[in-house]
Amino acid sequence: MNRIKITLPDHFHFHTDIKIRITDLNYGGHVGNDVFLALIHEARQQFLMKYGYAELSFEGVGLIMADAALEYKKELNHSDTVRISVCAADFDKLGFDLFYKIELVQTDDLVLAGKAKTGMICYDYSVKKKTPIPEKALQKLQHL
């Protein structure tokens, strides 16, 4: 069986720490795939906000997540703190990829718990069509 292998960029210019809640656990007693997606969604929102954006306010257009890939490395449990680092890369005419490094925060160390990538497409909700990346946003994200 072929497995997804995500190659992370060398540098991340943003990170946020998130504490795992009891409601984040699945029937196996640990964080499930749906919560991994929710965690990177929160990190994505915080990343965008840091640079003055939101998914519905990206230099006059919106952002749609076109695809997602997750690679699990370590189980996450209640009260764990995870550090999620985010960076933008692989720009093309209509969008870009966001990469996420999910690490378990331990007393003296960070342990890789997962990797993720989401493909983001620019979308004009007023005409319901994909649209090119606004130049101002492209310049800002490419020069982080």
N, C-alpha and C positions, 0 to 999 in steps of 0.2 A: 504494500500500500504506500503510495506517495504521501508524504507529510508536507504540510506547509512549513517553510523555512523563511523567516523574516530576517533580513539583514538590516540592522539598525545603523543609522548615521553615527559618525564619530562624536558629534557635538550636539548637545541640547542646550537651548538658551532659556528654557522655562521648566519649572517643576512645581508641583503642589503636593502636599501631604494630606492624605485622607485616612480617617480611622474607620475600620470595618465595624459595622453595627450588627447586633444580633439578628436583625431582620434581613441582613445580607446573606445569611447562611441558607443552604438548600437542605434537602432531606438527608444528604450525606454528611451534614454537620460542618461544611466548609463553603467558601464562596463558589458559586456556580458560574457557568458561562454567561448567563444573562446579567449577572452582577458585574462581571468583568467588562461587559459592554457598557453598563451604566457607569462604572468607574471611569472608563476612558471618555465617556460622554461628558461627565463633570469636568474632567481635566481639560477636554477640548473647549468647553465653555469658558473656563478660567483662562486658558491660553488666549482665546480670542478677545476676552475682556481686557486682558493686560495690554493688548495692542489697539484697543478702542473699537473692537468689533463684536458682533454677535452673529449667530447663524442666519438671522433674518435681516441683519444690517451690516452688510459687507461692502462698503463703498457703493451703496445704492442697489445691490442685488442680494440674493440669499445664497446660502450654501446647502447643498443636499449631499448626504452621505451615500455615495454610489455603491460602495462595497466595503467590506470589513474582513480582516483576517486576524485571528488570535492564535498565539502560541503559548501554551501553559507550561510553566517550569516548576512552580512550587505552590503547594496548597496554602490558601489564606484562611485564617480563622478569626473568630470574634475577638475584638480588641486589638488586632494587629493594626499597625499603621503602615500604609503603603505610600511610597513616593512615586509619583507618576511624572515622568519627564516627557515633554512634547516638543516636536520640531516639524517644520514644513519642508518638503523637498519634492523632487520629481515634478516640477511644474510643466504644464503644457498649455495649450490655448484655452481650454475650458476649465481647468482645475489643477489640483495638486494632491499629493499624499501627505497625510499627517502620520508621523511615527510616534509610538508610545513605548517607553521603557517603564515597566512596572516593577518596583523593587520593594521588598519587605525591609522596613527600617528596624534594625536591631541595635542594641546598645552601642556597639563599636563598628558596625558594618552595615552595608546594604547588600541584600541577597536578591538576585534576579528571580522574580516570581512570574514574569510573563512579558511577552512582546506583542505589539499590535500595530496594525496599519489600517487607516481608513482612507479611501479615495473620496475626495471632496470635489464636487462639481458646482460651478456657479450657475445660478438659476434666477431668471427674471419672473417672479410670481405674477406680475401684471399682465404678461403675455403668455405665461406658462410654457416657457422655452429655456433651454440651456443658453448660456451667454458667456462670452469671453471673460476671463479674469480682469477686473478693473485694474488699470495700469498702476494706480496709486497703491492698491493692496499688493499687487505683484512686487513692486519696488520695495515696499516695507517688509514683506515676508522673505524675500530673497536676500535681504541685507541684514538679517538678524545675526 
